[in-house]
Amino acid sequence: MRLLNCTRYKIGKCMSDVNKVESAEKHGMEWKSFFFICAVFFPLLSVVIVGGYGFIVWMLQMFVFGPPGVHG
């Protein structure tokens, strides 16, 4: 079975034409994604990592190692 050539038969858009983005639009999308990563993603990721580490230490102190300090 032979595939149709998009340039010969204009039936909608070719797959190569669907994802083409103009340079001005691409530039705007890059800035939006940069600000999203800097203002939302990295702060949330750091809170999750620090909170997860604190939770792990807390659970280990409660069930495995006991509280820190001098034990009698």
C-alpha positions in Angstrom: 0.0 0.0 0.0 1.4 3.3 -1.0 1.1 6.4 1.2 -0.4 9.6 -0.3 1.9 12.5 -0.9 0.6 15.6 0.9 1.9 18.0 -1.6 0.1 16.4 -4.5 -3.2 15.7 -2.6 -4.2 18.6 -0.4 -6.3 16.7 2.1 -6.0 18.6 5.4 -2.5 19.1 6.7 0.5 16.9 6.5 2.0 15.5 9.7 5.1 17.6 9.1 3.0 20.8 8.9 1.1 20.2 12.1 3.9 21.0 14.5 5.5 23.9 12.7 5.6 26.9 15.0 6.4 30.4 13.9 9.6 31.9 15.4 7.7 34.7 17.3 5.3 32.2 18.7 8.1 29.8 19.6 10.0 32.6 21.3 6.9 33.4 23.4 6.4 29.8 24.3 10.0 29.5 25.4 9.7 32.5 27.8 6.4 31.2 29.2 8.0 27.7 29.8 11.1 29.3 31.4 9.0 31.4 33.8 6.8 28.4 34.6 9.9 26.3 35.4 11.5 29.0 37.5 8.4 30.3 39.3 6.3 27.1 39.8 8.1 23.9 39.0 11.4 24.3 40.8 9.9 25.8 44.0 7.4 23.0 44.2 10.0 20.4 43.5 12.3 21.8 46.2 9.4 21.8 48.8 8.6 18.2 47.9 12.2 17.1 48.2 12.8 18.8 51.5 9.5 17.7 52.9 10.0 14.1 51.8 13.5 14.1 53.3 12.1 15.5 56.6 9.3 12.9 56.6 11.8 10.0 56.0 14.0 11.3 58.9 10.9 11.6 61.2 9.7 8.1 60.4 13.1 6.6 60.9 13.4 8.4 64.3 10.0 7.1 65.4 10.3 3.5 64.3 14.0 2.6 63.8 16.7 4.7 65.4 14.8 6.6 68.2 15.2 10.3 69.0 18.5 12.1 68.7 20.6 12.9 71.7 22.4 11.1 74.5 20.7 7.9 75.6 21.3 6.8 79.1 
